[in-house]
Amino acid sequence: MKSSFQNLLRAFRYPNYRRFFLGQGIAVAGFWMSVSAMGWLLYRLTDDPFMLGLMGFCMHGPTFFLTPFGGVVGDRISRRNVIIVAQSMNCLIFAGLAVLTLMGVVEVWQILTGCVLLGIVKAFEMPARQALVVDVVDRREDLSNAIALNSTVFHCGRLTGPILAGVLIIPLAGEGACFLIHSIGLIIAVRCFVSLTVKGPKKSSVKKAVFREMGEGFSYAFGFPPVRALLLLLFAFALMGQPYNSLLPVFARTVLEGSSSTFGFLVGASGFGAVVAALGLASRSSILGMGRVIFISGLVYGLALFAFAESRMMIASILLQFVAGYTSINVMVGANTIIQTLVDDQLRGRVMSLLGMVYLGTLPFGTLIFGRLAASIGAPQTVMFGAAGVLAAVAVFGYRLPGLRKVSHSRLVEKGIMPESASS
């Protein structure tokens, strides 16, 4: 039992990782709390499902266009410094929203403007944060554990943040209190990131143009079949699967006839499922069999969305949210782990920025489409439409999986990560 627990937390042996983990945990929990409050506030002000989709578009749209530049920045300068500046900017943005909301003068355009600013910051922060994991873990064999633990803290925040917002803070003090608490927490998080002692990326002796470096990242990612297949699967999830989360206020208030507490429980259940899945992934000693996990989880996720769209019982909807959270993390974190393990270090920031562009950059278009469809045909029918798209994409991935497994195994053997005799 003790050895299993030590294996689960083996990345914590590194002091840098512990500080990184703490700072990220504080930032992420506050982010999910504040985003949940923003969605509830916007729906309360407008009573329009389309505005929820527009909010998602404003928050994630800049990611699609700017993340490739963020990846180049992360490969050129200190990723630690990028994160410090980005989280400091987030602190100022949420502090401004807190003042406006607590004074009772907040307007829709101010919320959407805040979302755009958060999206711009995230375009640079996200690839730097994901690539920094390699710098705070000394041994490469512990990288998959560190990535899975990162996902655990992300989705622990996804679990606790919405519950704190929907069940406790919003009913007692309003949405503005969520923004204020988050901005204070970010001050502590920035202090954790400042304490990291990591080396910056290796500087190339050959100076290259920004667009040329971006092109190298594109060529590598889309020229290597396993990475390309995973990116395309994540694209389908971002466009057809994950946007249903933007409609959860509609399901909570209109479909299930609940309140902000119902909304908090729905988002929290998904977060709890995600935490359980991430802990399971963290306990794995290697990425062997990860492709099969992604395939099976993708199928179950699509079916769970179909069932959630049909449900009119709160308990059933909460349970289905748990299943959706569990399976979606198996897909997303599994893909992230495989890509991080396969990619060359000198291209890591750029490839991770592409992952962000493909997933987070596509998500706003999906939320915009879902918002418009929900306003026209209803939220349940919109989620069914998305579920069908997810199942189709997963079927294509499953068909190609045997060939992708062979190519990945050869690369892992070349990198010395996996013995030649190991079965992939």
Secondary structure per residue as TSV (DSSP state, phi and psi in degrees):
chain	resnum	aa	ss	phi	psi
A	1	M	-	360.0	-45.6
A	2	K	H	-62.9	-42.2
A	3	S	H	-66.1	-35.3
A	4	S	H	-65.8	-41.0
A	5	F	H	-66.3	-41.1
A	6	Q	H	-64.1	-37.3
A	7	N	H	-66.0	-37.3
A	8	L	H	-63.6	-36.3
A	9	L	T	-110.9	26.9
A	10	R	G	-65.3	-24.2
A	11	A	G	-69.1	-19.0
A	12	F	G	-73.6	-3.7
A	13	R	G	-68.7	-16.5
A	14	Y	S	-97.9	120.4
A	15	P	H	-56.1	-39.9
A	16	N	H	-60.5	-40.7
A	17	Y	H	-66.7	-38.2
A	18	R	H	-61.7	-42.6
A	19	R	H	-67.5	-40.9
A	20	F	H	-61.5	-43.3
A	21	F	H	-62.5	-44.2
A	22	L	H	-64.9	-47.4
A	23	G	H	-61.7	-41.9
A	24	Q	H	-67.5	-38.6
A	25	G	H	-61.0	-44.1
A	26	I	H	-64.4	-44.8
A	27	A	H	-65.3	-42.2
A	28	V	H	-71.4	-43.4
A	29	A	H	-59.9	-43.3
A	30	G	H	-65.9	-37.0
A	31	F	H	-62.3	-48.5
A	32	W	H	-65.1	-37.0
A	33	M	H	-61.5	-45.9
A	34	S	H	-71.0	-40.0
A	35	V	H	-65.2	-39.8
A	36	S	H	-61.4	-42.0
A	37	A	H	-65.6	-38.1
A	38	M	H	-63.8	-43.4
A	39	G	H	-63.8	-43.9
A	40	W	H	-65.9	-41.7
A	41	L	H	-62.5	-44.1
A	42	L	H	-65.7	-41.5
A	43	Y	H	-69.5	-33.6
A	44	R	H	-66.8	-36.6
A	45	L	H	-76.9	-31.8
A	46	T	H	-113.1	-29.5
A	47	D	-	56.7	34.9
A	48	D	-	-128.8	114.8
A	49	P	H	-58.7	-31.6
A	50	F	H	-61.8	-33.4
A	51	M	H	-65.2	-30.0
A	52	L	H	-67.3	-40.2
A	53	G	H	-65.2	-39.9
A	54	L	H	-65.6	-36.4
A	55	M	H	-61.1	-45.1
A	56	G	H	-62.4	-38.7
A	57	F	H	-63.9	-44.7
A	58	C	H	-65.0	-35.5
A	59	M	H	-76.2	-37.3
A	60	H	H	-105.5	-14.7
A	61	G	H	-57.0	-47.2
A	62	P	H	-58.2	-26.9
A	63	T	H	-60.8	-39.4
A	64	F	H	-61.8	-39.4
A	65	F	H	-90.4	-29.8
A	66	L	H	-105.1	-18.3
A	67	T	H	-59.0	-39.1
A	68	P	H	-57.1	-37.2
A	69	F	H	-67.2	-38.3
A	70	G	H	-61.5	-37.0
A	71	G	H	-65.3	-41.2
A	72	V	H	-63.3	-42.5
A	73	V	H	-60.3	-41.9
A	74	G	H	-67.1	-24.5
A	75	D	H	-88.9	-10.6
A	76	R	H	-102.7	-39.5
A	77	I	S	-123.9	178.0
A	78	S	-	-61.1	120.2
A	79	R	H	-66.2	-33.4
A	80	R	H	-58.6	-45.2
A	81	N	H	-67.8	-35.6
A	82	V	H	-60.5	-44.4
A	83	I	H	-65.5	-41.2
A	84	I	H	-60.6	-48.1
A	85	V	H	-63.6	-43.1
A	86	A	H	-63.5	-46.8
A	87	Q	H	-69.3	-29.8
A	88	S	H	-65.4	-39.9
A	89	M	H	-65.0	-41.8
A	90	N	H	-59.3	-39.3
A	91	C	H	-58.2	-44.8
A	92	L	H	-66.9	-39.9
A	93	I	H	-62.8	-48.2
A	94	F	H	-71.2	-30.5
A	95	A	H	-64.0	-40.5
A	96	G	H	-63.4	-43.4
A	97	L	H	-64.5	-35.2
A	98	A	H	-62.6	-45.4
A	99	V	H	-62.2	-47.4
A	100	L	H	-62.4	-42.3
A	101	T	H	-72.5	-43.5
A	102	L	H	-66.1	-28.8
A	103	M	T	-79.8	-10.4
A	104	G	T	77.2	21.9
A	105	V	-	-116.3	7.6
A	106	V	-	-65.7	140.5
A	107	E	-	-123.0	163.5
A	108	V	H	-58.6	-43.0
A	109	W	H	-64.6	-28.9
A	110	Q	H	-71.8	-38.1
A	111	I	H	-63.9	-45.8
A	112	L	H	-66.7	-36.8
A	113	T	H	-63.6	-41.4
A	114	G	H	-60.8	-38.0
A	115	C	H	-63.7	-42.2
A	116	V	H	-61.5	-44.6
A	117	L	H	-63.7	-40.2
A	118	L	H	-63.5	-37.7
A	119	G	H	-65.9	-38.8
A	120	I	H	-63.3	-45.7
A	121	V	H	-62.3	-42.5
A	122	K	H	-64.1	-30.2
A	123	A	H	-60.4	-28.4
A	124	F	H	-98.5	-34.4
A	125	E	H	-72.4	-41.7
A	126	M	H	-62.6	-52.3
A	127	P	H	-64.8	-33.9
A	128	A	H	-65.7	-42.4
A	129	R	H	-65.9	-44.3
A	130	Q	H	-68.1	-38.2
A	131	A	H	-73.8	-26.4
A	132	L	H	-66.8	-21.2
A	133	V	H	-54.2	-39.7
A	134	V	H	-63.2	-32.6
A	135	D	H	-78.3	-20.3
A	136	V	H	-103.1	1.5
A	137	V	-	-120.8	120.6
A	138	D	S	-76.1	-35.3
A	139	R	S	-106.0	129.8
A	140	R	G	-62.5	-30.8
A	141	E	G	-68.4	-14.9
A	142	D	G	-94.4	1.6
A	143	L	H	-64.2	-44.4
A	144	S	H	-63.1	-36.4
A	145	N	H	-65.0	-42.7
A	146	A	H	-63.8	-41.1
A	147	I	H	-63.6	-44.0
A	148	A	H	-67.0	-38.9
A	149	L	H	-65.6	-35.5
A	150	N	H	-59.3	-42.7
A	151	S	H	-65.7	-34.9
A	152	T	H	-61.0	-47.8
A	153	V	H	-67.5	-34.5
A	154	F	H	-61.2	-44.8
A	155	H	H	-88.1	-17.1
A	156	C	H	-63.4	-40.0
A	157	G	H	-64.8	-38.6
A	158	R	H	-65.4	-28.8
A	159	L	H	-78.3	-52.1
A	160	T	H	-78.4	-35.8
A	161	G	H	-57.9	-56.3
A	162	P	H	-63.4	-34.5
A	163	I	H	-66.9	-44.5
A	164	L	I	-58.8	-42.7
A	165	A	I	-69.5	-51.7
A	166	G	I	-77.0	-34.2
A	167	V	I	-94.9	-35.7
A	168	L	I	-109.6	-61.7
A	169	I	I	-73.1	-49.2
A	170	I	H	-61.3	-47.0
A	171	P	H	-62.8	-30.7
A	172	L	H	-92.0	-41.0
A	173	A	H	-129.4	-5.9
A	174	G	-	91.4	170.2
A	175	E	H	-64.7	-33.2
A	176	G	H	-60.8	-32.4
A	177	A	H	-64.4	-34.2
A	178	C	H	-62.0	-45.2
A	179	F	H	-64.6	-38.8
A	180	L	H	-66.9	-46.0
A	181	I	H	-61.1	-40.7
A	182	H	H	-63.8	-43.5
A	183	S	H	-64.2	-35.7
A	184	I	H	-67.9	-42.3
A	185	G	H	-61.5	-34.8
A	186	L	H	-65.7	-27.3
A	187	I	H	-62.6	-41.7
A	188	I	H	-68.0	-41.4
A	189	A	H	-61.4	-43.4
A	190	V	H	-60.3	-38.4
A	191	R	H	-61.7	-38.3
A	192	C	H	-63.1	-42.4
A	193	F	H	-69.9	-33.8
A	194	V	H	-62.6	-32.6
A	195	S	T	-76.6	-7.2
A	196	L	-	-68.9	138.9
A	197	T	-	-116.2	90.8
A	198	V	-	-129.8	155.2
A	199	K	-	-83.8	148.3
A	200	G	-	-74.1	169.8
A	201	P	-	-62.4	149.5
A	202	K	-	-64.3	132.3
A	203	K	-	-86.4	130.1
A	204	S	-	-78.3	141.9
A	205	S	S	-73.7	-16.1
A	206	V	S	-104.3	119.1
A	207	K	-	-79.5	126.0
A	208	K	-	-119.1	151.9
A	209	A	-	-68.4	151.5
A	210	V	H	-58.3	-45.0
A	211	F	H	-69.0	-28.6
A	212	R	H	-68.7	-41.5
A	213	E	H	-65.8	-38.6
A	214	M	H	-61.7	-40.7
A	215	G	H	-63.0	-36.4
A	216	E	H	-62.7	-40.3
A	217	G	H	-65.1	-43.4
A	218	F	H	-60.7	-46.4
A	219	S	H	-61.9	-42.4
A	220	Y	H	-65.6	-49.3
A	221	A	H	-66.9	-46.1
A	222	F	H	-90.3	-5.1
A	223	G	H	-94.2	-11.2
A	224	F	S	-106.4	111.1
A	225	P	H	-51.6	-44.7
A	226	P	H	-62.9	-43.2
A	227	V	H	-65.9	-42.2
A	228	R	H	-61.3	-43.7
A	229	A	H	-64.0	-40.5
A	230	L	H	-68.2	-39.9
A	231	L	H	-64.0	-40.0
A	232	L	H	-67.1	-36.8
A	233	L	H	-65.3	-42.9
A	234	L	H	-65.0	-33.7
A	235	F	H	-59.8	-45.3
A	236	A	H	-64.4	-39.9
A	237	F	I	-63.4	-41.6
A	238	A	I	-69.7	-33.6
A	239	L	I	-84.8	-36.0
A	240	M	I	-116.6	-21.3
A	241	G	I	-104.5	-61.7
A	242	Q	G	-67.3	-26.3
A	243	P	G	-59.7	-16.7
A	244	Y	G	-61.8	-23.7
A	245	N	G	-60.7	-30.1
A	246	S	G	-68.5	-16.9
A	247	L	G	-96.1	2.4
A	248	L	H	-60.2	-35.5
A	249	P	H	-58.5	-33.6
A	250	V	H	-68.3	-45.0
A	251	F	I	-62.7	-42.1
A	252	A	I	-65.9	-45.4
A	253	R	I	-88.7	-38.6
A	254	T	I	-101.6	-51.9
A	255	V	I	-71.0	-46.8
A	256	L	S	-94.8	-4.8
A	257	E	-	55.3	48.2
A	258	G	-	-112.3	-155.2
A	259	S	-	-131.5	-166.1
A	260	S	H	-63.4	-28.6
A	261	S	H	-65.8	-40.8
A	262	T	H	-59.4	-44.9
A	263	F	H	-59.1	-45.2
A	264	G	H	-61.6	-40.7
A	265	F	H	-68.4	-38.0
A	266	L	H	-63.2	-48.7
A	267	V	H	-68.0	-38.7
A	268	G	H	-65.8	-37.0
A	269	A	H	-63.6	-42.5
A	270	S	H	-61.9	-42.0
A	271	G	H	-63.9	-38.7
A	272	F	H	-64.4	-42.8
A	273	G	H	-61.0	-38.2
A	274	A	H	-65.6	-39.6
A	275	V	H	-63.2	-45.2
A	276	V	H	-60.2	-44.1
A	277	A	H	-64.5	-43.5
A	278	A	H	-64.1	-38.6
A	279	L	H	-64.6	-37.7
A	280	G	H	-63.2	-42.1
A	281	L	H	-66.5	-36.0
A	282	A	H	-65.7	-28.2
A	283	S	T	-79.8	-10.3
A	284	R	-	-71.9	141.2
A	285	S	S	-88.2	-14.8
A	286	S	S	-156.6	179.0
A	287	I	-	-94.6	10.2
A	288	L	T	-58.4	130.6
A	289	G	T	80.6	2.4
A	290	M	H	-65.8	-34.6
A	291	G	H	-61.7	-40.8
A	292	R	H	-66.8	-38.5
A	293	V	H	-60.6	-43.6
A	294	I	H	-61.1	-44.1
A	295	F	H	-63.2	-51.8
A	296	I	H	-64.1	-42.8
A	297	S	H	-64.1	-36.9
A	298	G	H	-62.5	-40.6
A	299	L	H	-63.9	-45.8
A	300	V	H	-65.5	-36.9
A	301	Y	H	-60.7	-47.1
A	302	G	H	-59.8	-41.8
A	303	L	H	-67.4	-37.3
A	304	A	H	-63.5	-37.0
A	305	L	H	-65.0	-40.7
A	306	F	H	-57.8	-47.6
A	307	A	H	-66.3	-39.1
A	308	F	H	-63.1	-40.0
A	309	A	H	-63.0	-30.9
A	310	E	H	-85.9	-19.6
A	311	S	-	-71.4	140.0
A	312	R	-	-125.4	11.4
A	313	M	-	-111.5	130.5
A	314	M	H	-61.7	-43.2
A	315	I	H	-61.4	-45.7
A	316	A	H	-63.2	-41.1
A	317	S	H	-64.6	-39.4
A	318	I	H	-64.5	-43.3
A	319	L	H	-63.4	-40.4
A	320	L	H	-68.3	-32.8
A	321	Q	H	-63.9	-37.9
A	322	F	H	-60.4	-46.3
A	323	V	H	-62.5	-43.6
A	324	A	H	-63.1	-42.4
A	325	G	H	-64.1	-42.0
A	326	Y	H	-62.5	-49.9
A	327	T	H	-74.1	-34.9
A	328	S	H	-65.1	-35.0
A	329	I	H	-71.3	-36.6
A	330	N	H	-57.4	-38.7
A	331	V	H	-72.7	-52.6
A	332	M	H	-71.5	-46.8
A	333	V	H	-72.5	-35.6
A	334	G	H	-60.1	-45.2
A	335	A	H	-64.2	-43.4
A	336	N	H	-59.4	-44.9
A	337	T	H	-63.6	-44.0
A	338	I	H	-63.6	-45.1
A	339	I	H	-63.0	-45.7
A	340	Q	H	-62.4	-34.1
A	341	T	H	-73.7	-35.0
A	342	L	H	-82.5	-30.4
A	343	V	S	-73.6	148.5
A	344	D	-	-75.6	144.6
A	345	D	G	-59.1	-40.4
A	346	Q	G	-69.4	-12.9
A	347	L	G	-111.9	4.9
A	348	R	H	-59.0	-48.3
A	349	G	H	-60.8	-41.7
A	350	R	H	-70.2	-39.9
A	351	V	H	-68.1	-40.0
A	352	M	H	-67.9	-29.8
A	353	S	H	-67.6	-34.0
A	354	L	H	-67.3	-38.2
A	355	L	H	-60.5	-41.9
A	356	G	H	-65.1	-39.8
A	357	M	H	-66.9	-42.6
A	358	V	H	-68.1	-39.8
A	359	Y	H	-90.7	-67.0
A	360	L	T	-68.2	-29.1
A	361	G	T	-74.4	-28.4
A	362	T	T	-83.7	-29.5
A	363	L	H	-53.0	-41.5
A	364	P	H	-62.9	-35.2
A	365	F	H	-67.8	-37.2
A	366	G	H	-65.0	-43.9
A	367	T	H	-65.7	-35.6
A	368	L	H	-65.5	-43.8
A	369	I	H	-64.0	-45.0
A	370	F	H	-63.9	-39.5
A	371	G	H	-62.4	-43.7
A	372	R	H	-67.2	-43.0
A	373	L	H	-64.1	-41.7
A	374	A	H	-62.2	-37.3
A	375	A	H	-68.7	-24.9
A	376	S	H	-94.9	-47.8
A	377	I	H	-115.5	-5.7
A	378	G	-	104.1	150.3
A	379	A	H	-65.1	-45.1
A	380	P	H	-59.8	-43.6
A	381	Q	H	-65.6	-34.2
A	382	T	H	-65.1	-42.4
A	383	V	H	-66.2	-36.8
A	384	M	H	-62.0	-41.7
A	385	F	H	-59.2	-45.0
A	386	G	H	-64.5	-40.7
A	387	A	H	-59.9	-39.5
A	388	A	H	-62.7	-40.6
A	389	G	H	-64.8	-40.3
A	390	V	H	-62.3	-46.6
A	391	L	H	-62.1	-37.3
A	392	A	H	-65.1	-43.7
A	393	A	H	-65.4	-40.3
A	394	V	H	-65.8	-37.1
A	395	A	H	-61.8	-42.0
A	396	V	H	-63.4	-43.3
A	397	F	H	-61.6	-43.8
A	398	G	H	-62.6	-37.0
A	399	Y	H	-63.5	-35.8
A	400	R	H	-90.7	-6.3
A	401	L	H	-57.6	-44.5
A	402	P	H	-57.5	-43.4
A	403	G	H	-67.9	-38.7
A	404	L	H	-64.5	-35.8
A	405	R	H	-63.8	-39.2
A	406	K	H	-65.8	-44.5
A	407	V	H	-64.0	-42.2
A	408	S	H	-64.0	-40.4
A	409	H	H	-62.0	-41.8
A	410	S	H	-61.9	-41.4
A	411	R	H	-67.1	-40.2
A	412	L	H	-65.9	-35.1
A	413	V	H	-66.5	-42.2
A	414	E	H	-60.5	-38.0
A	415	K	T	-81.6	-4.2
A	416	G	T	75.9	16.1
A	417	I	S	-86.7	-28.9
A	418	M	S	-132.8	135.9
A	419	P	-	-67.7	152.6
A	420	E	T	-62.9	-28.3
A	421	S	T	-78.9	-12.1
A	422	A	S	-68.7	144.8
A	423	S	-	-91.6	129.1
A	424	S	-	-96.5	360.0
